Amino acid sequence: SYADAMASRDDIIFATGRSDYPNQINNVLGFPYIFRGALDTHAKAINEEMKLAAVYAIAGLAKEPVPDVVNAAYKLKRTTFGRDYILPKALDPRLLTRVSCAVAKAAIDSGVSRRTITDWEGYANHLREMMGYDNKLLRSFTDMAKANPKRVVFAEANHGNMLKAAAEAKAEGICIPILLGNEERLQKIAAEENISLEGIEIVNLRHDRETERRHRYAKILSEKKAREGVTYAEACEKMVDRNAFGMMMVATGDADAFVTGVYSRYSEVTKMAEQIIGIRPSYTHFGALNILTCKKGTFFIADTLINRHPSTEVLIDIARLTQDAVKFFAHEPVMAMLSYSNFGSDKQGSPLKVHDAIDYLHKNYPDMMVDGEMQVNFALDKKLRDDMYPFNKLKGKDVNTLIFPNLSSANSAYKLLDTLGISETIGPIQMGLNKPIHFTDVESSTRDILNLTTVAVVDAIVQEQIEKGE
């Protein structure tokens, strides 16, 4: 058996065809992408060079850092190349572009192709669009959530769209919803909207039966924030607020994730989140991003919700957080920090803040693929950018991540594209808090909230693994 073989000696490396053991040998790692590369180059044959290219691409991918989404999908620890990981996992979304591109290049180089590809980044983006990569990513998130559903608190369940999203999430097995509100009122709304709340927990935080929990939460919060002027009496007052109560549910482990924002003023709720949940170590700020999918590809936009007028220091944190978030979604971040000026042409006001942030990032994070400040047309047109500014760090690369200089520009940009039907959007997705706390917009549809709930569950799964040291 596998267990006997592995126990027999320390230097054995064992691969099988089974998905319940490490190193699964699966045709899906190679065949679909070999065929894709061959078809896209109109290859006359699939030769040894193309097969070897696929092998080397697969082997090379196994030696690279594994995205969190892959670890979470397989309920693995922080996977690294070694005895138990010599092959990528079959659900690794990077296989599509990495192997197909390698096979296509080999077909061209070995002379069996009838069609030449020169823009390899463009080809990779085309593959993602054609194969529905981004829908596939959301589907993979849904599958992960269904495999390990978490307890998600919905703060504003009296809003029809949030109530529908919670019920749909329960029906699809995405999460275990907990609704905050008056049970009689929620049941009335559910009846009017023809929504089933069967099996869904409802917590009326103002009811007498929650008195003990409110006082317990207040005690925990006041002790945690005693040196920041929060008294026990003030904490007790906060606990009749559904956002504060719901966040404390997550902070104490009574729930795993929290979704709010439909009715709440975001500035008050985000400030509350910073106070109750706190910001991740090594950061002093947090932010939010939106994922936009359109004909041109997938783009990540930040900061779309939190920081109104970010300083240089805030922009630095946003860039770092966004890089981590984009990697979490299994993309390689290529980031442009935007302004109305280009590379120091105006060194006053917001361009100067962005310019200084870029200087800091280049000096302290030299491997980060980021440059600026630049206008958005230069960010999205690499030929224009490279011809005009050949010194730029992003030369030859397609930008997929846009860091805006302030909240007004970022929020307006993604809402403009969404409203005009130019793109579909997921978010805003919170980055930088210690726990999965996510915020919706007042105009969020049921689908928007359901998508964000799915992200919140995956966020909670990864957070659980981090806390366990996996």
Secondary structure, DSSP 8 states (H G I E B T S, - for coil): -HHHHHHH-TT----BS-TTSSSB--GGGTHHHHHHHHHHTT-S---HHHHHHHHHHHHHHHTS---HHHHHHTT-SS--SBTTBSS--TT-TTHHHHHHHHHHHHHHHTT--SS----HHHHHHHHHHHTTHHHHHHHHHHHHHHHS-EEEEETTTTSHHHHHHHHHHHHHTSEEEEEES-HHHHHHHHHHTT---TT-EEE-TTSGGGHHHHHHHHHHHHHHTGGGT--HHHHHHHTTSHHHHHHHHHHTTS-SEEEE-SSS-HHHHHHHHHHHT-B-TT-S--EEEEEEEETTEEEEEE-SSS-SS--HHHHHHHHHHHHHHHHHTT----EEEE-SSSTTS--SHHHHHHHHHHHHHHHH-TTS-EEEEE-HHHHH-HHHHHHH-TT-TTTT----EEE-SSHHHHHHHHHHHHHTTS-EEEEEEEESBSS-EEE--TT--HHHHHHHHHHHHHHHHHHHHHHTT-
